[in-house]
């Protein structure tokens, strides 16, 4: 089943726009005719095979989804029906692509589908966690509360991502600017000075010769160098599609000094927060672990969660099953065990996520405090070597003139 966007004429000859749920374009046209509408144009907006649709849905940001979810929860809490709420949100949504999605949801609900079933048609936009929690909320009659929890989960995820991004922005900018200066020196400054050195008819210092040769290589073979970098990047992303290679890469990431520990704590915080939200939404522990596993973008931790899920289904406690993997931090496992014994696992998971997010923030601040001067010193040393390489022949020439 898919959702189609249409333009049609009504009985009075006025143009009408909207979306309609159907299995094919022909069925969509038939449904429009049954509604006394003459279809002008009908195009799919939810078929997974459509590359255009894929590009469109990539523009749907987590911020849009979070805002939509919060607004929908507020309208439902205020007593508005689901269909009226969706239509109201669609009319004021600024994103053209996301507006299509909301209209599609409204059309599906209008035809008698549940909200969870309507969301399933847009699985490229809404995650499996989102869809399953909504279905659980519909079954328990607590959809507004579930939507508030989903919105909070997305906002917290966005907040953690922004903290990491903001912490790394300045060092990256400094690095790129320094790299630009370095390339300028090698491509523009060094070639101009090398012609002067050639006129001296003297043997140049080894450091200067090496610099001139590297500059010449860079100017004449930059296309080969650029292609080589492109091949490395393409090969890397191709390797990421191989599960075993992806596991090894993720394993290496977690073993990196400083960065590995930050990544581990960030992933654990995300896992704890997602698991807590799912459990509060009434999702079973096995299903919660399965969905939380899909939200973790690390094969090592995902496989550990998957194995723990199987052990729990056999009767093990969650703390015992997770400890067996050797992946999770001891403090995390201890707090899980305390939560299980006290019968307050969801609250303990919330405490874990808050605690680890704070640790990630502090670790990032320490890391960037060290990284910023390190980048500046490294690039300063490189520029210094270039400057010395250029100045050595000039000093020799001055000495010769003095003699």
Rosetta blueprint (number, residue, H / E / L):
1 X L
2 X E
3 X E
4 X E
5 X E
6 X E
7 X E
8 X E
9 X E
10 X L
11 X L
12 X L
13 X L
14 X L
15 X E
16 X E
17 X E
18 X E
19 X E
20 X E
21 X E
22 X E
23 X L
24 X L
25 X H
26 X H
27 X H
28 X H
29 X H
30 X H
31 X H
32 X H
33 X H
34 X H
35 X L
36 X L
37 X L
38 X E
39 X E
40 X E
41 X E
42 X E
43 X E
44 X E
45 X L
46 X L
47 X L
48 X L
49 X L
50 X L
51 X H
52 X H
53 X H
54 X H
55 X H
56 X H
57 X H
58 X L
59 X L
60 X L
61 X L
62 X H
63 X H
64 X H
65 X H
66 X H
67 X H
68 X H
69 X H
70 X H
71 X H
72 X H
73 X H
74 X H
75 X H
76 X H
77 X H
78 X L
79 X L
80 X L
81 X L
82 X H
83 X H
84 X H
85 X H
86 X H
87 X H
88 X H
89 X H
90 X H
91 X H
92 X H
93 X L
94 X L
95 X L
96 X H
97 X H
98 X H
99 X H
100 X H
101 X H
102 X H
103 X H
104 X H
105 X H
106 X H
107 X H
108 X H
109 X H
110 X H
111 X L
112 X L
113 X L
114 X L
115 X H
116 X H
117 X H
118 X H
119 X H
120 X H
121 X L
122 X L
123 X L
124 X L
125 X L
126 X L
127 X L
128 X H
129 X H
130 X H
131 X H
132 X H
133 X H
134 X H
135 X H
136 X H
137 X H
138 X H
139 X H
140 X H
141 X L
142 X L
143 X H
144 X H
145 X H
146 X H
147 X H
148 X H
149 X H
150 X H
151 X H
152 X H
153 X H
154 X H
155 X H
156 X H
157 X H
158 X H
159 X H
160 X H
161 X H
162 X H
163 X H
164 X H
165 X H
166 X H
167 X H
168 X H
169 X H
170 X H
171 X H
172 X H
173 X H
174 X H
175 X H
176 X H
177 X H
178 X H
179 X H
180 X H
181 X H
182 X H
183 X H
184 X H
185 X H
186 X H
187 X H
188 X H
189 X H
190 X H
191 X H
192 X H
193 X H
194 X H
195 X H
196 X H
197 X H
198 X H
199 X H
200 X L
201 X L
202 X L
203 X L
204 X L
205 X L
206 X H
207 X H
208 X H
209 X H
210 X H
211 X H
212 X H
213 X H
214 X H
215 X H
216 X H
217 X H
218 X H
219 X H
220 X H
221 X L
222 X H
223 X H
224 X H
225 X H
226 X H
227 X H
228 X H
229 X H
230 X H
231 X H
232 X H
233 X H
234 X H
235 X H
236 X H
237 X H
238 X H
239 X H
240 X L
241 X L
242 X L
243 X H
244 X H
245 X H
246 X H
247 X H
248 X H
249 X H
250 X H
251 X H
252 X H
253 X H
254 X H
255 X H
256 X L
257 X L
258 X L
259 X H
260 X H
261 X H
262 X H
263 X H
264 X H
265 X H
266 X H
267 X H
268 X H
269 X H
270 X H
271 X H
272 X H
273 X H
274 X H
275 X H
276 X H
277 X H
278 X H
279 X H
280 X H
281 X L
282 X L
283 X L
284 X L
285 X H
286 X H
287 X H
288 X H
289 X H
290 X H
291 X H
292 X H
293 X H
294 X H
295 X H
296 X L
297 X L
298 X L
299 X H
300 X H
301 X H
302 X H
303 X H
304 X H
305 X H
306 X H
307 X H
308 X H
309 X H
310 X H
311 X H
312 X H
313 X H
314 X L
315 X L
316 X L
317 X L
318 X H
319 X H
320 X H
321 X H
322 X H
323 X H
324 X L
325 X L
326 X L
327 X L
328 X L
329 X L
330 X H
331 X H
332 X H
333 X H
334 X H
335 X H
336 X H
337 X H
338 X H
339 X H
340 X H
341 X H
342 X H
343 X L
344 X L
345 X H
346 X H
347 X H
348 X H
349 X H
350 X H
351 X H
352 X H
353 X H
354 X H
355 X H
356 X H
357 X H
358 X H
359 X H
360 X H
361 X H
362 X H
363 X H
364 X H
365 X H
366 X H
367 X H
368 X H
369 X H
370 X H
371 X H
372 X H
373 X H
374 X H
375 X H
376 X H
377 X H
378 X H
379 X H
380 X H
381 X H
382 X H
383 X H
384 X H
385 X H
386 X H
387 X H
388 X H
389 X H
390 X H
391 X H
392 X H
393 X H
394 X H
395 X H
396 X H
397 X H
398 X H
399 X H
400 X H
401 X H
402 X H
403 X L
